[in-house]
């Protein structure tokens, strides 16, 4: 049995209080006190909120730069000092909730914790192949064969902003521990269909059509 160490952390929800967007959850701030580092994830559908009348265009332009500004300032000051500054100085238009405790599991636990908190507290607009990719019921094996019955689309998953999206990308579930810690059991990974050229150095998803199974 593997033992995964945990670290005590704190998170806060950032919200917007503007006409038409009163109490709109804008994102999550995750503080790791052990490293005095702040991780954050903000919604990226500001333009869509302008289109549906939720936000004014001028407000959206300011909010589009917010994540970069928060990252830069927290790197400069450290998480604890920066959060204290936010709590004391934010305007009525942008608010930060009280810090709540949570746990980070493992050395990269902040990634999964931040993603989970974002999904729980933020409900962004789905922008297909702009911010979101389709998620399929396919369970890809990390170490053993799996039987997938009929594979169906489950919905859409928001992916990191630094990923260039195209319509041949999709998200699949990972089951198995043979690729930990690089790919933890229960992860969701992005794959590209109809890959051509060399596979050297790549992680690939393979389907054995004769056996009706798949493996990495």
Helices and strands as residue ranges (DSSP letters): E 6-18, E 21-32, E 37-42, H 46-51, H 57-64, H 66-77, H 79-89, E 94-96, E 100-105, H 109-121, E 132-141, E 153-158, E 169-175, E 188-192, E 206-208, E 213-215
